[in-house]
């Protein structure tokens, strides 16, 4: 059987990436590319605060098999996310901190993991590694390592904003971009089933109706007037000594779904807010409520042009 192999070596870039995508492996890391011979026949996506699941059907439209490097970029862990808010991360001390799992044709695979450390647009991965600093900024081992390092060895990283200091303490301030990848054979003129799941890193905060938050809600989460009125009424009903709602936010990167040949032929999204009393908002038209907590969107020939950002608001947990 004839087969083509798609591997190249280019400089690493930092695209806004978490649908599966074809990639090239370069000296500096992965670069997302386009697979003109492979189409995405279907994508079935489930998003909730406790789990993200996605099932794909890819079709190789060629008469020959192709070997591609396939990449699944995880959501960026930004400094303001893991330092300035209460973020739910299932396994913060492990490199696989979101418990990512992959199957191809129903069989579990163990993909490779690329980790890149970024600070102010600069890639500081090699500098951290040269000092022996673990790349996972969430890990206890990383903070312990920094606490023991002489301050003079960290000066360059401090100047670049990758490390911040407070009195005698140094702590990580770089963002982490993690990408799982594996070499995959797409059989000639055939459909391939790929599925994976992970536990999302969910942002949490106390929510109030400050003007900047209202603007953010409209732009990022498409909060309409009906939802805004419901939020306002809920806040007004709360006790004056605690006039806040519990905010949870999560993101799924949809735009790399456009890296395959053509549009996504059949797309299905289910967003589960998990709490029947919670309010949810996200930017997608054609939303149908299918249960007390779940909302469904189905589309044909879908080309995503923005990421999926989900806002979930509920009453603060009672002490």
PASEBA-1860 file (N, C-alpha, C; in nm, 3 decimals):
! residues 319
1> XXXXXXXX> 0.085/-0.119/0.000/0.000/0.000/0.000/0.088/0.124/0.000 ~ 0.056/0.218/-0.086/0.128/0.344/-0.087/0.092/0.427/0.035 ~ 0.185/0.504/0.080/0.159/0.586/0.199/0.244/0.711/0.191 ~ 0.189/0.823/0.232/0.267/0.945/0.241/0.287/0.980/0.387 ~ 0.399/1.043/0.417/0.429/1.082/0.555/0.446/1.233/0.561 ~ 0.385/1.296/0.662/0.379/1.441/0.672/0.455/1.483/0.797 ~ 0.587/1.504/0.784/0.668/1.550/0.896/0.762/1.657/0.842 ~ 0.771/1.771/0.910/0.862/1.876/0.867/0.923/1.941/0.989
9> XXXXXXXX> 1.020/2.028/0.968/1.088/2.093/1.080/1.086/2.243/1.059 ~ 1.007/2.311/1.144/0.992/2.455/1.136/1.009/2.515/1.274 ~ 1.017/2.647/1.282/1.025/2.713/1.411/0.891/2.707/1.481 ~ 0.894/2.703/1.614/0.772/2.694/1.695/0.701/2.828/1.697 ~ 0.569/2.825/1.692/0.488/2.947/1.702/0.387/2.929/1.813 ~ 0.318/3.036/1.851/0.220/3.029/1.959/0.082/3.065/1.906 ~ 0.019/2.974/1.827/-0.114/3.004/1.776/-0.218/2.991/1.885 ~ -0.334/3.056/1.865/-0.445/3.034/1.956/-0.505/2.900/1.920
17> XXXXXXXX> -0.486/2.803/2.002/-0.524/2.667/1.968/-0.632/2.613/2.061 ~ -0.813/2.384/2.078/-0.798/2.255/2.128/-0.878/2.154/2.056 ~ -0.933/2.184/1.939/-0.970/2.070/1.856/-0.842/2.004/1.809 ~ -0.853/1.875/1.771/-0.739/1.809/1.711/-0.696/1.886/1.587 ~ -0.566/1.881/1.559/-0.512/1.948/1.441/-0.391/1.870/1.393 ~ -0.364/1.878/1.263/-0.238/1.828/1.212/-0.129/1.925/1.258 ~ -0.009/1.871/1.283/0.101/1.954/1.332/0.230/1.915/1.263 ~ 0.324/2.007/1.267/0.461/1.978/1.228/0.548/1.990/1.352
25> XXXXXXXX> 0.645/1.900/1.362/0.733/1.897/1.478/0.865/1.963/1.440 ~ 0.892/2.079/1.499/1.014/2.152/1.468/1.108/2.154/1.585 ~ 1.224/2.214/1.564/1.326/2.217/1.668/1.278/2.289/1.792 ~ 1.184/2.383/1.775/1.132/2.457/1.889/0.998/2.410/1.936 ~ 0.937/2.310/1.871/0.808/2.261/1.915/0.712/2.236/1.801 ~ 0.583/2.233/1.834/0.480/2.197/1.738/0.423/2.321/1.668 ~ 0.396/2.307/1.540/0.330/2.411/1.462/0.205/2.350/1.401 ~ 0.089/2.413/1.424/-0.036/2.360/1.371/-0.046/2.388/1.221
33> XXXXXXXX> -0.088/2.288/1.147/-0.094/2.297/1.001/-0.233/2.258/0.952 ~ -0.246/2.238/0.822/-0.373/2.200/0.762/-0.357/2.068/0.687 ~ -0.453/1.977/0.704/-0.452/1.848/0.634/-0.555/1.853/0.522 ~ -0.509/1.868/0.398/-0.601/1.886/0.286/-0.668/1.756/0.242 ~ -0.613/1.642/0.283/-0.669/1.515/0.238/-0.762/1.452/0.342 ~ -0.767/1.508/0.464/-0.846/1.449/0.572/-0.960/1.544/0.608 ~ -1.081/1.495/0.609/-1.197/1.575/0.649/-1.251/1.526/0.783 ~ -1.315/1.617/0.855/-1.380/1.581/0.981/-1.528/1.556/0.951
41> XXXXXXXX> -1.566/1.429/0.948/-1.704/1.396/0.918/-1.798/1.435/1.030 ~ -1.752/1.418/1.153/-1.837/1.457/1.265/-1.753/1.489/1.388 ~ -1.808/1.577/1.470/-1.751/1.610/1.601/-1.866/1.616/1.700 ~ -1.858/1.535/1.803/-1.957/1.531/1.910/-1.888/1.575/2.037 ~ -1.923/1.694/2.084/-1.850/1.760/2.194/-1.940/1.777/2.315 ~ -1.891/1.736/2.430/-1.961/1.754/2.559/-1.873/1.837/2.650 ~ -1.928/1.947/2.703/-1.851/2.039/2.787/-1.927/2.063/2.917 ~ -1.860/2.042/3.029/-1.916/2.070/3.161/-1.801/2.109/3.253
49> XXXXXXXX> -1.831/2.162/3.372/-1.723/2.197/3.464/-1.642/2.078/3.513 ~ -1.698/1.958/3.506/-1.628/1.841/3.559/-1.565/1.753/3.452 ~ -1.606/1.768/3.325/-1.546/1.686/3.220/-1.572/1.746/3.082 ~ -1.472/1.731/2.995/-1.486/1.760/2.853/-1.462/1.629/2.778 ~ -1.556/1.595/2.688/-1.542/1.475/2.606/-1.564/1.512/2.460 ~ -1.486/1.453/2.371/-1.506/1.479/2.229/-1.483/1.351/2.151 ~ -1.574/1.325/2.058/-1.564/1.210/1.969/-1.561/1.259/1.824 ~ -1.461/1.214/1.749/-1.445/1.256/1.611/-1.461/1.136/1.516
57> XXXXXXXX> -1.506/1.167/1.396/-1.493/1.076/1.283/-1.416/1.151/1.174 ~ -1.294/1.104/1.148/-1.212/1.162/1.042/-1.218/1.071/0.920 ~ -1.216/1.131/0.802/-1.215/1.051/0.680/-1.096/1.090/0.592 ~ -1.019/0.990/0.554/-0.913/1.009/0.456/-0.975/0.993/0.318 ~ -0.980/1.101/0.243/-1.045/1.101/0.112/-0.951/1.058/-0.001 ~ -0.827/1.026/0.034/-0.729/0.984/-0.065/-0.734/0.833/-0.087 ~ -0.676/0.791/-0.197/-0.667/0.648/-0.226/-0.541/0.586/-0.167 ~ -0.464/0.665/-0.097/-0.345/0.615/-0.027/-0.355/0.653/0.119
65> XXXXXXXX> -0.292/0.575/0.206/-0.289/0.606/0.349/-0.195/0.723/0.374 ~ -0.224/0.796/0.480/-0.138/0.907/0.520/-0.102/0.894/0.667 ~ 0.024/0.921/0.699/0.070/0.930/0.837/0.082/1.077/0.873 ~ 0.008/1.120/0.974/0.014/1.258/1.020/0.051/1.264/1.167 ~ 0.119/1.369/1.203/0.137/1.402/1.343/0.012/1.479/1.385 ~ -0.065/1.423/1.479/-0.190/1.484/1.525/-0.167/1.544/1.663 ~ -0.215/1.666/1.684/-0.192/1.736/1.810/-0.324/1.779/1.871 ~ -0.332/1.772/2.003/-0.447/1.823/2.076/-0.397/1.925/2.178
73> XXXXXXXX> -0.408/2.054/2.148/-0.360/2.156/2.241/-0.454/2.171/2.360 ~ -0.399/2.173/2.479/-0.477/2.194/2.599/-0.495/2.345/2.622 ~ -0.597/2.384/2.700/-0.613/2.527/2.730/-0.489/2.584/2.799 ~ -0.456/2.706/2.763/-0.342/2.775/2.824/-0.368/2.797/2.972 ~ -0.267/2.767/3.054/-0.274/2.800/3.197/-0.201/2.932/3.216 ~ -0.277/3.040/3.228/-0.220/3.175/3.240/-0.192/3.210/3.386 ~ -0.095/3.298/3.410/-0.063/3.335/3.548/-0.182/3.391/3.625 ~ -0.264/3.477/3.560/-0.377/3.534/3.634/-0.483/3.429/3.664
81> XXXXXXXX> -0.483/3.319/3.586/-0.579/3.211/3.612/-0.540/3.132/3.735 ~ -0.413/3.092/3.741/-0.376/3.004/3.853/-0.322/3.076/3.975 ~ -0.299/3.208/3.963/-0.250/3.280/4.080/-0.356/3.369/4.144 ~ -0.443/3.430/4.063/-0.535/3.532/4.114/-0.678/3.484/4.129 ~ -0.705/3.357/4.102/-0.840/3.306/4.120/-0.836/3.162/4.169 ~ -0.950/3.115/4.211/-0.962/2.979/4.260/-0.989/2.887/4.141 ~ -0.887/2.816/4.093/-0.899/2.734/3.974/-0.901/2.587/4.013 ~ -0.998/2.515/3.959/-1.009/2.373/3.986/-0.921/2.296/3.888
89> XXXXXXXX> -0.813/2.240/3.936/-0.723/2.158/3.855/-0.713/2.022/3.921 ~ -0.750/1.915/3.849/-0.761/1.784/3.914/-0.630/1.727/3.967 ~ -0.519/1.745/3.892/-0.392/1.686/3.933/-0.280/1.788/3.916 ~ -0.277/1.892/3.999/-0.183/2.002/3.978/-0.036/1.962/3.990 ~ -0.006/1.853/4.057/0.133/1.813/4.076/0.184/1.718/3.968 ~ 0.100/1.689/3.869/0.140/1.601/3.760/0.145/1.679/3.629 ~ 0.231/1.634/3.537/0.235/1.698/3.405/0.102/1.682/3.334 ~ 0.039/1.566/3.349/-0.096/1.545/3.294/-0.198/1.595/3.396
97> XXXXXXXX> -0.194/1.726/3.421/-0.271/1.782/3.532/-0.421/1.790/3.505 ~ -0.462/1.768/3.378/-0.604/1.768/3.345/-0.656/1.627/3.316 ~ -0.574/1.527/3.344/-0.616/1.387/3.329/-0.663/1.357/3.187 ~ -0.582/1.395/3.090/-0.614/1.373/2.949/-0.605/1.226/2.914 ~ -0.708/1.176/2.841/-0.712/1.036/2.797/-0.750/1.032/2.650 ~ -0.689/0.939/2.575/-0.705/0.929/2.430/-0.734/0.786/2.389 ~ -0.830/0.769/2.296/-0.852/0.639/2.233/-0.864/0.658/2.082 ~ -0.814/0.561/2.007/-0.828/0.556/1.862/-0.888/0.421/1.827
105> XXXXXXXX> -1.002/0.424/1.759/-1.078/0.303/1.728/-1.102/0.220/1.853 ~ -1.131/0.290/1.964/-1.166/0.225/2.089/-1.050/0.175/2.170 ~ -0.927/0.189/2.121/-0.809/0.142/2.194/-0.735/0.260/2.255 ~ -0.699/0.246/2.383/-0.630/0.355/2.452/-0.489/0.373/2.397 ~ -0.450/0.500/2.379/-0.315/0.535/2.336/-0.252/0.627/2.440 ~ -0.119/0.623/2.448/-0.045/0.708/2.541/0.030/0.813/2.459 ~ -0.028/0.932/2.439/0.036/1.033/2.354/0.156/1.097/2.422 ~ 0.239/1.162/2.343/0.350/1.239/2.398/0.299/1.377/2.439
113> XXXXXXXX> 0.375/1.443/2.525/0.334/1.572/2.578/0.443/1.675/2.555 ~ 0.406/1.784/2.486/0.496/1.898/2.473/0.451/2.006/2.571 ~ 0.546/2.061/2.648/0.517/2.168/2.743/0.605/2.287/2.709 ~ 0.542/2.404/2.694/0.616/2.526/2.664/0.581/2.632/2.767 ~ 0.683/2.700/2.818/0.665/2.807/2.916/0.677/2.942/2.846 ~ 0.577/3.029/2.866/0.572/3.157/2.796/0.560/3.272/2.895 ~ 0.629/3.381/2.865/0.622/3.499/2.950/0.626/3.624/2.864 ~ 0.515/3.699/2.863/0.509/3.822/2.784/0.539/3.800/2.637
121> XXXXXXXX> 0.495/3.687/2.582/0.520/3.656/2.442/0.654/3.589/2.416 ~ 0.738/3.576/2.518/0.868/3.511/2.504/0.859/3.365/2.546 ~ 0.931/3.279/2.475/0.941/3.139/2.513/1.060/3.124/2.608 ~ 1.033/3.089/2.733/1.140/3.077/2.834/1.160/2.931/2.874 ~ 1.111/2.839/2.793/1.120/2.697/2.825/1.264/2.653/2.847 ~ 1.350/2.685/2.752/1.489/2.639/2.761/1.561/2.698/2.882 ~ 1.530/2.824/2.915/1.595/2.886/3.030/1.554/2.818/3.161 ~ 1.426/2.783/3.171/1.380/2.712/3.290/1.446/2.575/3.299
129> XXXXXXXX> 1.449/2.505/3.187/1.509/2.370/3.186/1.658/2.375/3.220 ~ 1.728/2.478/3.170/1.872/2.489/3.196/1.901/2.502/3.346 ~ 1.806/2.561/3.419/1.822/2.576/3.564/1.761/2.459/3.641 ~ 1.702/2.364/3.567/1.641/2.249/3.633/1.506/2.276/3.692 ~ 1.442/2.389/3.654/1.313/2.428/3.710/1.201/2.350/3.638 ~ 1.116/2.279/3.711/1.004/2.209/3.647/0.914/2.308/3.573 ~ 0.857/2.266/3.459/0.779/2.357/3.376/0.636/2.376/3.425 ~ 0.585/2.284/3.504/0.447/2.296/3.551/0.440/2.398/3.664
137> XXXXXXXX> 0.383/2.516/3.640/0.380/2.620/3.744/0.284/2.589/3.858 ~ 0.198/2.490/3.839/0.102/2.454/3.943/0.160/2.360/4.046 ~ 0.269/2.292/4.011/0.321/2.184/4.095/0.388/2.237/4.222 ~ 0.367/2.167/4.329/0.434/2.199/4.455/0.585/2.190/4.439 ~ 0.630/2.093/4.360/0.774/2.075/4.338/0.836/2.197/4.272 ~ 0.762/2.263/4.184/0.813/2.382/4.116/0.834/2.496/4.215 ~ 0.737/2.518/4.301/0.748/2.626/4.399/0.858/2.596/4.501 ~ 0.870/2.469/4.539/0.975/2.431/4.634/1.113/2.451/4.573
145> XXXXXXXX> 1.125/2.415/4.444/1.252/2.431/4.375/1.292/2.578/4.369 ~ 1.197/2.666/4.334/1.227/2.809/4.326/1.264/2.866/4.462 ~ 1.200/2.817/4.565/1.227/2.869/4.700/1.370/2.841/4.744 ~ 1.430/2.736/4.689/1.566/2.697/4.730/1.674/2.755/4.641 ~ 1.634/2.813/4.527/1.734/2.862/4.432/1.789/2.997/4.476 ~ 1.919/3.019/4.459/1.976/3.152/4.487/1.912/3.257/4.396 ~ 1.878/3.371/4.453/1.806/3.474/4.380/1.885/3.522/4.257 ~ 2.020/3.524/4.265/2.098/3.575/4.153/2.084/3.489/4.027
153> XXXXXXXX> 2.054/3.360/4.042/2.037/3.273/3.926/1.903/3.296/3.855 ~ 1.813/3.365/3.922/1.680/3.387/3.867/1.661/3.525/3.807 ~ 1.765/3.608/3.812/1.749/3.748/3.775/1.699/3.767/3.632 ~ 1.751/3.689/3.538/1.710/3.706/3.398/1.563/3.670/3.381 ~ 1.518/3.564/3.446/1.378/3.524/3.438/1.287/3.623/3.511 ~ 1.338/3.683/3.617/1.262/3.786/3.688/1.243/3.909/3.598 ~ 1.349/3.949/3.527/1.341/4.063/3.437/1.241/4.039/3.324 ~ 1.229/3.914/3.282/1.137/3.880/3.173/0.994/3.856/3.223
161> XXXXXXXX> 0.974/3.869/3.353/0.841/3.851/3.409/0.799/3.706/3.426 ~ 0.890/3.613/3.404/0.857/3.471/3.417/0.852/3.427/3.563 ~ 0.923/3.501/3.648/0.923/3.472/3.791/0.897/3.601/3.866 ~ 0.810/3.596/3.963/0.782/3.711/4.048/0.833/3.684/4.189 ~ 0.856/3.791/4.261/0.911/3.777/4.396/0.828/3.857/4.495 ~ 0.826/3.808/4.617/0.755/3.873/4.726/0.839/3.854/4.850 ~ 0.903/3.963/4.896/1.000/3.954/5.006/1.110/3.854/4.968 ~ 1.119/3.742/5.039/1.223/3.645/5.010/1.172/3.525/4.931
169> XXXXXXXX> 1.053/3.534/4.875/0.992/3.422/4.804/0.989/3.448/4.655 ~ 1.026/3.347/4.577/1.014/3.351/4.431/0.908/3.249/4.390 ~ 0.823/3.288/4.298/0.719/3.195/4.256/0.694/3.210/4.106 ~ 0.642/3.105/4.042/0.627/3.106/3.896/0.521/3.204/3.849 ~ 0.551/3.274/3.740/0.455/3.366/3.680/0.444/3.344/3.529 ~ 0.505/3.234/3.480/0.495/3.206/3.337/0.365/3.133/3.306 ~ 0.321/3.144/3.181/0.206/3.068/3.133/0.254/2.936/3.075 ~ 0.171/2.834/3.087/0.208/2.702/3.039/0.117/2.661/2.924
177> XXXXXXXX> 0.177/2.626/2.811/0.103/2.572/2.697/0.140/2.425/2.680 ~ 0.043/2.337/2.702/0.066/2.193/2.691/-0.008/2.140/2.568 ~ 0.060/2.055/2.493/0.000/1.995/2.373/0.032/1.846/2.370 ~ -0.072/1.765/2.363/-0.053/1.621/2.343/-0.046/1.593/2.194 ~ 0.042/1.500/2.155/0.055/1.469/2.013/0.095/1.323/1.993 ~ 0.059/1.272/1.874/0.089/1.133/1.841/0.090/1.118/1.690 ~ 0.166/1.019/1.640/0.167/0.988/1.498/0.051/0.895/1.467 ~ -0.028/0.933/1.367/-0.150/0.859/1.338/-0.156/0.822/1.190
185> XXXXXXXX> -0.186/0.696/1.163/-0.210/0.651/1.026/-0.358/0.665/0.994 ~ -0.388/0.735/0.886/-0.524/0.746/0.835/-0.536/0.652/0.715 ~ -0.606/0.539/0.731/-0.614/0.442/0.622/-0.678/0.502/0.497 ~ -0.639/0.450/0.383/-0.689/0.502/0.255/-0.840/0.488/0.245 ~ -0.905/0.596/0.200/-1.048/0.597/0.171/-1.129/0.534/0.285 ~ -1.099/0.576/0.408/-1.162/0.515/0.526/-1.191/0.618/0.633 ~ -1.277/0.579/0.728/-1.311/0.662/0.843/-1.233/0.615/0.965 ~ -1.181/0.709/1.043/-1.107/0.679/1.165/-1.177/0.745/1.283
193> XXXXXXXX> -1.198/0.669/1.392/-1.266/0.720/1.511/-1.163/0.755/1.618 ~ -1.166/0.879/1.662/-1.075/0.928/1.766/-1.159/0.990/1.877 ~ -1.125/0.960/2.002/-1.198/1.018/2.116/-1.100/1.054/2.226 ~ -1.129/1.161/2.295/-1.052/1.191/2.415/-1.134/1.270/2.515 ~ -1.082/1.274/2.636/-1.151/1.342/2.745/-1.047/1.402/2.838 ~ -1.090/1.503/2.913/-1.006/1.559/3.019/-1.095/1.634/3.116 ~ -1.040/1.662/3.233/-1.110/1.742/3.334/-1.064/1.886/3.317 ~ -1.152/1.980/3.284/-1.107/2.116/3.253/-1.060/2.191/3.377
201> XXXXXXXX> -0.970/2.285/3.353/-0.932/2.381/3.458/-1.038/2.491/3.458 ~ -1.118/2.495/3.561/-1.233/2.585/3.566/-1.199/2.707/3.650 ~ -1.212/2.824/3.590/-1.191/2.948/3.664/-1.307/2.974/3.757 ~ -1.279/3.024/3.875/-1.384/3.054/3.973/-1.358/3.190/4.034 ~ -1.466/3.265/4.059/-1.453/3.397/4.118/-1.586/3.439/4.178 ~ -1.582/3.546/4.258/-1.705/3.607/4.307/-1.753/3.706/4.201 ~ -1.880/3.692/4.161/-1.932/3.768/4.048/-2.022/3.883/4.094 ~ -1.991/4.003/4.045/-2.077/4.119/4.065/-2.096/4.190/3.931
209> XXXXXXXX> -2.187/4.286/3.925/-2.218/4.353/3.798/-2.140/4.482/3.779 ~ -2.010/4.477/3.796/-1.929/4.593/3.765/-1.935/4.620/3.614 ~ -1.925/4.746/3.572/-1.937/4.780/3.430/-1.842/4.699/3.341 ~ -1.719/4.681/3.386/-1.623/4.607/3.302/-1.662/4.459/3.289 ~ -1.727/4.404/3.393/-1.773/4.266/3.387/-1.890/4.252/3.289 ~ -1.979/4.350/3.289/-2.092/4.348/3.196/-2.041/4.352/3.052 ~ -1.942/4.437/3.024/-1.883/4.445/2.890/-1.817/4.313/2.853 ~ -1.741/4.254/2.947/-1.678/4.125/2.923/-1.780/4.018/2.892
217> XXXXXXXX> -1.889/4.016/2.969/-1.993/3.915/2.951/-2.053/3.920/2.810 ~ -2.080/4.040/2.762/-2.140/4.056/2.629/-2.042/4.011/2.520 ~ -1.915/4.047/2.535/-1.816/4.019/2.432/-1.773/3.873/2.432 ~ -1.747/3.817/2.550/-1.687/3.683/2.559/-1.792/3.573/2.569 ~ -1.902/3.602/2.639/-2.001/3.497/2.666/-2.137/3.524/2.602 ~ -2.148/3.632/2.526/-2.273/3.666/2.455/-2.394/3.668/2.549 ~ -2.378/3.728/2.666/-2.490/3.741/2.760/-2.591/3.839/2.700 ~ -2.713/3.792/2.674/-2.816/3.876/2.613/-2.896/3.948/2.721
225> XXXXXXXX> -2.992/4.030/2.679/-3.067/4.112/2.775/-3.151/4.027/2.868 ~ -3.209/3.919/2.818/-3.289/3.832/2.903/-3.205/3.771/3.013 ~ -3.086/3.723/2.978/-2.997/3.664/3.078/-2.946/3.772/3.173 ~ -2.917/3.892/3.119/-2.870/4.001/3.205/-2.976/4.038/3.308 ~ -3.103/4.039/3.267/-3.212/4.070/3.360/-3.222/3.964/3.469 ~ -3.204/3.837/3.432/-3.209/3.729/3.530/-3.093/3.738/3.628 ~ -2.975/3.774/3.577/-2.859/3.791/3.665/-2.883/3.906/3.763 ~ -2.934/4.017/3.710/-2.960/4.135/3.793/-3.062/4.104/3.902
233> XXXXXXXX> -3.168/4.032/3.866/-3.271/3.996/3.963/-3.216/3.903/4.070 ~ -3.132/3.810/4.030/-3.074/3.716/4.128/-2.982/3.791/4.225 ~ -2.901/3.881/4.173/-2.812/3.958/4.261/-2.893/4.045/4.357 ~ -3.002/4.103/4.308/-3.086/4.190/4.391/-3.153/4.113/4.504 ~ -3.173/3.983/4.484/-3.242/3.903/4.585/-3.150/3.854/4.697 ~ -3.019/3.874/4.679/-2.924/3.822/4.777/-2.913/3.917/4.895 ~ -2.861/3.864/5.004/-2.840/3.946/5.124/-2.737/4.055/5.094 ~ -2.758/4.171/5.153/-2.671/4.285/5.125/-2.527/4.262/5.170
241> XXXXXXXX> -2.506/4.174/5.269/-2.370/4.150/5.315/-2.296/4.049/5.226 ~ -2.366/3.991/5.129/-2.302/3.898/5.036/-2.367/3.908/4.897 ~ -2.355/4.026/4.833/-2.424/4.049/4.704/-2.342/3.998/4.585 ~ -2.303/3.871/4.590/-2.223/3.814/4.483/-2.277/3.678/4.442 ~ -2.250/3.643/4.318/-2.278/3.509/4.269/-2.146/3.434/4.254 ~ -2.157/3.303/4.246/-2.040/3.218/4.223/-2.021/3.205/4.072 ~ -1.906/3.248/4.022/-1.876/3.244/3.879/-1.782/3.128/3.849 ~ -1.818/3.052/3.746/-1.728/2.950/3.691/-1.718/2.971/3.541
249> XXXXXXXX> -1.596/2.965/3.489/-1.573/2.986/3.346/-1.484/2.874/3.292 ~ -1.511/2.836/3.168/-1.424/2.739/3.103/-1.423/2.765/2.953 ~ -1.318/2.717/2.887/-1.300/2.742/2.745/-1.263/2.614/2.672 ~ -1.319/2.599/2.552/-1.277/2.492/2.461/-1.239/2.558/2.329 ~ -1.121/2.524/2.277/-1.072/2.586/2.155/-1.132/2.514/2.034 ~ -1.220/2.582/1.964/-1.289/2.523/1.850/-1.220/2.549/1.716 ~ -1.145/2.657/1.705/-1.103/2.705/1.573/-1.008/2.610/1.502 ~ -0.936/2.523/1.573/-0.848/2.430/1.502/-0.927/2.324/1.429
257> XXXXXXXX> -1.060/2.320/1.449/-1.144/2.232/1.368/-1.142/2.273/1.221 ~ -1.098/2.395/1.193/-1.089/2.442/1.054/-0.958/2.401/0.987 ~ -0.873/2.326/1.059/-0.745/2.285/1.002/-0.754/2.159/0.917 ~ -0.874/2.100/0.911/-0.894/1.982/0.828/-0.958/2.025/0.696 ~ -0.970/1.932/0.603/-1.024/1.964/0.472/-1.174/1.991/0.480 ~ -1.214/2.111/0.440/-1.356/2.145/0.440/-1.410/2.173/0.578 ~ -1.541/2.193/0.584/-1.608/2.220/0.711/-1.632/2.091/0.788 ~ -1.668/2.104/0.917/-1.710/1.988/0.996/-1.849/1.949/0.946
265> XXXXXXXX> -1.861/1.829/0.890/-1.986/1.791/0.825/-2.103/1.784/0.923 ~ -2.081/1.721/1.037/-2.184/1.712/1.141/-2.122/1.751/1.275 ~ -2.175/1.855/1.335/-2.123/1.904/1.463/-2.234/1.902/1.567 ~ -2.203/1.849/1.684/-2.299/1.849/1.795/-2.226/1.893/1.922 ~ -2.286/1.988/1.990/-2.232/2.039/2.117/-2.338/2.024/2.224 ~ -2.296/1.971/2.340/-2.380/1.971/2.459/-2.303/2.041/2.570 ~ -2.362/2.147/2.625/-2.306/2.217/2.740/-2.392/2.181/2.861 ~ -2.327/2.130/2.965/-2.397/2.089/3.087/-2.354/2.182/3.201
273> XXXXXXXX> -2.450/2.261/3.253/-2.418/2.352/3.363/-2.416/2.280/3.497 ~ -2.463/2.155/3.503/-2.460/2.064/3.618/-2.556/2.103/3.730 ~ -2.572/2.230/3.757/-2.664/2.276/3.861/-2.790/2.330/3.795 ~ -2.908/2.268/3.818/-3.031/2.315/3.753/-3.066/2.460/3.783 ~ -3.021/2.513/3.897/-3.054/2.651/3.935/-2.953/2.753/3.882 ~ -2.846/2.705/3.821/-2.744/2.796/3.770/-2.789/2.861/3.639 ~ -2.726/2.973/3.605/-2.746/3.041/3.478/-2.623/3.018/3.392 ~ -2.643/2.996/3.260/-2.531/2.967/3.172/-2.543/3.052/3.046
281> XXXXXXXX> -2.429/3.092/2.992/-2.428/3.168/2.867/-2.302/3.134/2.789 ~ -2.318/3.119/2.656/-2.205/3.097/2.567/-2.245/3.142/2.426 ~ -2.146/3.170/2.342/-2.172/3.227/2.210/-2.195/3.117/2.107 ~ -2.320/3.086/2.083/-2.358/2.989/1.981/-2.506/3.007/1.953 ~ -2.543/3.007/1.826/-2.685/3.019/1.795/-2.747/2.879/1.781 ~ -2.880/2.876/1.776/-2.950/2.749/1.762/-2.943/2.662/1.885 ~ -2.942/2.723/2.004/-2.931/2.647/2.129/-3.068/2.593/2.170 ~ -3.073/2.464/2.206/-3.195/2.399/2.253/-3.170/2.338/2.390
289> XXXXXXXX> -3.261/2.363/2.483/-3.250/2.303/2.615/-3.304/2.160/2.608 ~ -3.221/2.060/2.646/-3.260/1.920/2.633/-3.278/1.851/2.768 ~ -3.242/1.918/2.878/-3.265/1.864/3.012/-3.257/1.980/3.110 ~ -3.271/1.949/3.238/-3.267/2.054/3.340/-3.132/2.124/3.345 ~ -3.026/2.058/3.296/-2.893/2.117/3.303/-2.821/2.124/3.169 ~ -2.875/2.063/3.064/-2.801/2.050/2.939/-2.864/2.130/2.825 ~ -2.774/2.184/2.740/-2.814/2.264/2.624/-2.741/2.210/2.502 ~ -2.813/2.194/2.392/-2.759/2.129/2.274/-2.756/2.224/2.154
297> XXXXXXXX> -2.651/2.211/2.074/-2.640/2.281/1.946/-2.599/2.178/1.841 ~ -2.669/2.175/1.728/-2.629/2.089/1.617/-2.614/2.174/1.492 ~ -2.511/2.144/1.413/-2.485/2.219/1.291/-2.433/2.124/1.183 ~ -2.457/2.160/1.059/-2.399/2.089/0.946/-2.308/2.183/0.870 ~ -2.201/2.126/0.813/-2.102/2.205/0.739/-2.058/2.326/0.821 ~ -2.010/2.299/0.940/-1.977/2.402/1.038/-1.828/2.435/1.034 ~ -1.795/2.562/1.019/-1.657/2.609/1.027/-1.646/2.704/1.145 ~ -1.589/2.662/1.256/-1.582/2.748/1.375/-1.491/2.868/1.350
305> XXXXXXXX> -1.538/2.985/1.394/-1.459/3.107/1.377/-1.427/3.175/1.509 ~ -1.464/3.112/1.619/-1.427/3.162/1.751/-1.424/3.046/1.849 ~ -1.361/3.070/1.964/-1.353/2.964/2.064/-1.484/2.957/2.143 ~ -1.503/2.846/2.211/-1.621/2.830/2.296/-1.585/2.870/2.438 ~ -1.641/2.980/2.485/-1.624/3.027/2.623/-1.757/3.015/2.694 ~ -1.756/2.950/2.811/-1.879/2.922/2.884/-1.875/2.992/3.020 ~ -1.983/3.063/3.050/-2.000/3.131/3.179/-2.116/3.063/3.255 ~ -2.089/3.022/3.379/-2.190/2.960/3.463/-2.198/3.037/3.596
313> XXXXXXX> -2.317/3.084/3.630/-2.338/3.162/3.752/-2.438/3.093/3.841 ~ -2.408/3.088/3.970/-2.499/3.027/4.067/-2.481/3.097/4.202 ~ -2.570/3.069/4.294/-2.556/3.125/4.427/-2.429/3.074/4.494 ~ -2.370/3.158/4.578/-2.250/3.118/4.650/-2.280/2.999/4.740 ~ -2.189/2.904/4.752/-2.213/2.791/4.843/-2.234/2.839/4.984 ~ -2.327/2.776/5.052/-2.356/2.811/5.192/-2.252/2.751/5.282 ~ -2.210/2.830/5.381/-2.107/2.784/5.476/-2.164/2.674/5.567
END
